[in-house]
């Protein structure tokens, strides 16, 4: 393994190439150290700036399989225990199925990195191999390279950049890309055309593995060529994770904004709320609603589907008849106009609804949503499909708009039209089942943001404040797939749109920006992601905010993958959380939530929010809770804000 031996004695930039190009022909003439590796006669040769690399002595057409390399598969536990750290091949781990890793054997460990690779690879867990396929025509003397990762800031070495890079990359013709495409979608298509589906390959972008025993080197900026007609790099700020940005040690600050700092933790100790046996205990002098209090769950549209009162209906076209001989033909027509894999809105419905009415069995068959066809178009389609249907007339009918998630829903909806039943997990409506220690921790966070909001108003800012932190480990969920948060990462912010004269300086956005800054400075720069998805800005963090955020800020929290949000004051106009169906359906459908001073039957949301935190059409969900504890009347008055302002 000459490549690895060289890599262990040279600087990191010699372990990998940022580009691939032919070596001078005189280097190919004298080749005492070449070693044939496969039928193509590939050989290893040192390069003056990149260390050992894998080269071809002859042309290789695009789409050629170089090798199907075997792999040594390690489980996630074996890899995390560092069982390969002391081996030469420990650097060459490939992400594998079930969270495991695979050590590439054969040629797999010999490919250098390139931001424009000429070799693609396909993992195949079923055969425990990795197939390497040329992505373009390989010239004699050209180095074979794969792409470890598209984000070169994640590499554990600094990719070498030669003086000839611009010439090589700029001179590449489009015709050279006639093999497998660089993008995964094109690669899948070519693999399917080659009848490789039986291998069940797993296509992933290559990903470097950071070994704890390896030295840490600063990452470089991307080696991809700059597109034409772009803003000169000198006029742009340094990338967030670049060495230039880290060297500056701060964000680009306006004259009003202060650098993000690690704020103090909440004034809360678990021991104060436990007795000697570890049971919940409320000490003397602790007041309910102040030192600890309840919160209620603010449910989004996806969560409200699980409630027993989900009785929303929709209009569809149906056929109704009593002649049993028409059932098969009408059902076939329904499948023709409403394929199983096309109309998502009707997937929860059973096609056939049979009822005994006045001693006669009536059969009704659902066709399609009312807005997809007119009655005349359906009638013409029915006649064309079968003369037997020409005597029937499609009619509109009300059916449940979603499947049943509870027994109560199933009983009610079945009387209207048969629907599918998919039991849903129980979502608690409030914090009554929480330990008092967690309620006290929430109360401490609420107290922090209320105090900050009052201070902000004294500075002539809008009185909106946020505090973001990681929940104590004792409150982490025990479900599979939970990603632990970054411990001790804390930031707080206030709304600064007035002092900065900027309409987007909302408290939530300022807090997210502060967390982003903290992640670029020690000690958080030395915290590696524990797994895929762990390096989002607010992964598994908890955020406290004085007022319900606007839709823009709610989306920012969603994109940052926050875990839970606690707020005090709802926004009746334009809030992002408290869901009102009238925003989507144009109907009056009040949102009933508990609120101090408001009975459970009153509508506290005149126009309502959009339930951004729990929607089926978005790719992340998080919990939202509203404070139901005590808030001093003077503070409520002090923190009142015009409902027309977006917070």
Buried (B, 14 or more C-beta within 10 A) or exposed (E): EBBBEBBEEBEBBBBBBBBBBBBEEEBBEEEEEBEEBEEBEBBBBBBEEBBBBBBBBEEBEBBBEBBBBBBEBBBEEEBBEEEBEEEBBBBBBBBBEEEBBBBBBBBBBBBBBBBBBBBBBBBBBEBEBBBBBBBBBBBBBBBBBBBBBEEBBBBBBBBBBBEEBEEBBEEEEEEBBEBBBBEEEBBBEBBEEEEBEEBEBBEBEBBBBEBEEBEEBEBBBBBEBEEEEEEEEEEEEBEEBBBEBBEEEEBEEEEEBEEBEBBEEBEBEBEEBBEEEEEBBBEEEBEBBBBBBBBBBBBBBBBBBBBEEBEBBBEBBBBBBEEEEBBEBBBBBBEEBBEEEEBEBBEBBBBBBEEEEEEEEEBBBBBBBBEBBEEEEBBEBBBEBEEBBEEBEBBEBEBBBBBBBBEEBBEBBBEBBBBBBEEBEEBEEBBEEBBBBBBBBBBBBBBBBBBBBBEBBEEEBBBBBBBBBBBBEEBBEEEEEEBEBBEEBBBBBBBBBBBBEEEEBBBBBBBBBBBBBBBBBEEBEEBEBBEEEBBBBBBBBBBBBBBBBBBBBBBBBBBBBBBBBBBBBBBBBBBBBBBBBBBEEEEEBBBBBBBEEEEEEEBBBEBBBBBBBBBEEBEBBBBBBBBBBBBEEEBBEBBEBEEEBBB
